[in-house]
Amino acid sequence: MQIDKNEPSRFLGDGVSFRAKLIGILEVGEARGERMCQEALADLKMAVRAAGEHKQRIVVCVAIDGLRLRDDKTGVSSFIRSYSPSLFQ
């Protein structure tokens, strides 16, 4: 059964999953701003190139209650971020 991509109920339960590659994790000063995101991404890409490492393949699960990053090979969740209900008000 397919759920309409505009239907908010698709984020209930396990939510929506996306395959991705984890470049790295970087703490930033602000939580908003496209320029800040571009600079952080450039810094992470340079660090990965310099180290000569492969990017980790992950599955990003987006649900109404939070965000979960899961290793694609092992299935182990490496990062879980719960949302505050006040974000949606």
C-alpha positions in Angstrom: 0.0 0.0 0.0 1.4 3.4 -1.0 0.9 6.5 1.1 0.6 9.9 -0.5 3.9 11.8 -0.2 1.9 14.8 1.1 0.2 12.8 3.9 1.6 13.7 7.3 0.6 10.3 8.7 3.6 8.7 6.9 5.8 10.1 9.7 3.9 8.1 12.4 5.4 4.9 13.7 8.8 4.1 12.1 8.4 7.2 9.8 10.1 7.6 6.5 13.6 6.1 5.7 16.2 7.5 3.4 19.5 5.9 2.4 22.5 8.2 2.7 26.2 8.5 3.4 27.5 9.9 6.6 30.3 12.4 5.9 30.8 13.3 9.5 29.4 15.1 12.6 30.3 18.7 13.3 29.0 20.9 16.1 27.8 24.3 14.8 27.1 27.6 16.5 23.6 28.1 15.1 20.9 25.7 14.1 19.9 27.7 11.1 21.3 29.2 8.0 22.1 27.9 4.5 25.6 29.5 4.5 26.5 27.9 7.8 25.4 24.5 6.4 27.5 24.9 3.3 30.6 25.9 5.3 30.2 23.0 7.7 29.7 20.5 4.8 32.8 21.8 3.0 34.8 21.4 6.2 33.6 17.8 6.7 34.3 16.9 3.0 37.9 18.3 3.3 38.5 16.3 6.5 37.2 13.0 4.8 39.4 13.6 1.8 42.5 14.3 4.0 41.9 11.2 6.0 41.3 9.0 2.9 38.4 7.3 4.6 35.2 6.0 3.0 31.9 7.5 4.0 29.7 5.4 6.2 26.5 4.2 4.6 23.5 4.9 6.8 19.7 4.9 6.8 18.1 8.1 8.0 14.7 7.5 9.6 12.5 10.6 10.0 9.5 10.1 12.3 7.1 12.4 14.1 8.9 11.7 17.4 12.5 12.1 16.3 15.4 11.4 13.9 17.4 8.2 13.9 20.6 7.3 12.0 21.2 3.6 11.5 24.3 1.9 10.1 23.3 0.3 6.8 25.4 -2.9 7.3 25.0 -3.6 11.0 21.6 -2.1 11.6 22.9 -0.4 14.8 21.4 3.0 15.6 24.3 5.4 16.1 22.3 8.6 16.7 18.8 9.3 18.0 17.4 12.8 18.3 14.0 13.3 19.9 11.9 16.3 19.0 10.3 18.6 21.5 6.5 18.8 20.9 6.9 22.6 21.1 8.8 22.6 17.7 5.5 21.9 15.9 3.3 24.5 17.6 
